[in-house]
Amino acid sequence: MSQAIEIPNLDILAQELAAIQQTGSKRIALLGSRHVPITHQQLIEMMSYALVLGGNRLMTSGATGTNAAAIKGAMRADPNLLTVILPQSLERQPRESKEQLQQVIHLVENPENDALSLGEASAMCNSEIISRCQQLICFAFHDSHTLLQTCAEAEEQRKLVTLFYFD
């Protein structure tokens, strides 16, 4: 009995080829879990630093962990190329995040989502972020439902998605 050979989606291959060939700057979203080991945070910080140093515009949200590391790296490279979109108002953010977020030049708050659960507000925020980007880089666990749904949504919008798993 022969096995079927899976042919990759040609749209995705063409998109990846175009991304590799693109020499100009891109709008890149970097999202991920709040629960990240410090060594991983350092790698994410270096990645965001390098992406911004290369002239790319970086977008993320304001949570601790992955997003905080992305903000730290981008701020070191060029704060003008960083946009942080919060799921709710700045007042609703964790105390440990507020100090960092107050330094961000392009900070978008969503106080209209303050009455929603953090999960609901985060899903809406992630949708806004991917609508503004060309590429999504995501760091997640296999049970990170909101992040995995964000990746699926980005793929449906024909965005280039790179997903790294922590587990």
N, C-alpha and C positions, 0 to 999 in steps of 0.2 A: 504494500500500500504506500503510495507516495504522499509526501507532506506538501501542503501548499506553501509556496514561497511568498512572504509578505513583501510587497513593494511599497517603499516609503512614499508618503504623500508628496507629490512633485511640487506643490505650492510651498511646503515647508522647506524642501531642499533649495528651491529657488530663493526663498527668503533668507535662508542661512548663507547662501552664496553671495547675495546682495549685501548682507551684513558684514561678511568677511572683506568684501571689496570696497566697502564704504570707507573713505578716508576722512570724511568730515566728522564733526561731533554728532552725537546721538543724545536723545532723551532716554535715560535709563532709570527704571524703577528698581530699587533694591529693598526688598521686604523680607521679613523673617520672624522667627520665634523670639519670644521674650526670654526664654530659658536656654541660654547659650553659655557653654564653658568659656572661661576667660581666654584660652588659647584660640578658640574659634572667633571670639570677638576681635582679637588682635589681627587675625587674617582678614576678617571682613573690613576692619578699619583700613588695612593696607590696600585692599582691593578698591574701596571707595576713594581713597586718596589717589591711587593710580588712575582710576577712571576719570576723576575730575581734573587731575593734572594733565591728562590727555585731551582736555577741552570738552568733555562730555558734561551734559546737565544731568544731575542726579536728583531723583525724587524718592522720598521715603515717608514713613509715618513717624510718630514721636514716641514710640514705646521704648522700654529698656531692652537690653540684649542686642539683637541684630541691628535694629533701627538706630539705637544710640551709637553703636560702633560705626555705622555708615555715616551718621551725622558728624561724628568726631573726625573721621578721615577726610570727609568732604570739606569741613570747616578749615582744616589744616591746609588743604590744597588751594581752595578758592571759594570763600563763603557765598560769592555772587552766583555760583553755578549750582547751588543747593536749594531745593524747595522741599519743605516739610509740610505735609498735609495731615492735620490732626483729625482723629475720628470725632472728637468733641471739642469743647472749649479748652483753652490753656488751663483754666482753673480746675478742670476735671482730671488733669494729668497727674501722675504720681509725683510726689515731692522731689524724688531723686532725678526726675526728668526736667522739671521746670527750669532749673538754673541753666541747663544746656539749651533748652528750647528758647529761652529769652534772648540768646545770642544769635539766633537764626534770623537772617535778613528777610528771606521769603518764607514766612510762616502763615499758613492758611488754617484758620480755626473753623470748626463747624458747631457752634453753640446750639444750633437747632436740633442737634442730635443728643444733647445732654440728658434728655428724658429716656433715651433708648438704653438698652443694655450695652456694655462694651463690645460684646460679640457682634450685635446688630450694627452698631456704629462703625466698628472696624471693617465689616464686610462692605458697607457703603463707601467708606473711606478708600479701601483698596480698589474698589471699582473706579472711583474718581482718579486715583493715581494711575491705574493702567490705561484709562482713557486718554491720559496726557503723555504717555510714553511710547517709545518705539520698541523697547526691549524690557523684559522683566527678568531680574535675577532674584531667586527666592531660596531662602534657607529654612527648611522645615523638618519636622518629624513626620513619620508615616501616619500619625493620628492628628496632624494639624489641619483639622477640617476647613477652617476659614481660609488658611493659606493655600491649601490644595484646590479649593474652589476658586480662589483668585487666579491660580495658574491655569485652570481649565477655562475660565472666562477670558483670560488673556489669549490663550490659544484659539478660542472661538473668534476673537477679534483679529486673528492672524498676526499677533505680536510674536516676536522671537522670545521664547521662554527657556531659561536655564534654571533647573531645579536641583538644589543640593540637599541631600538628606543627612541629618545629624545621626540617625540611628540605622 
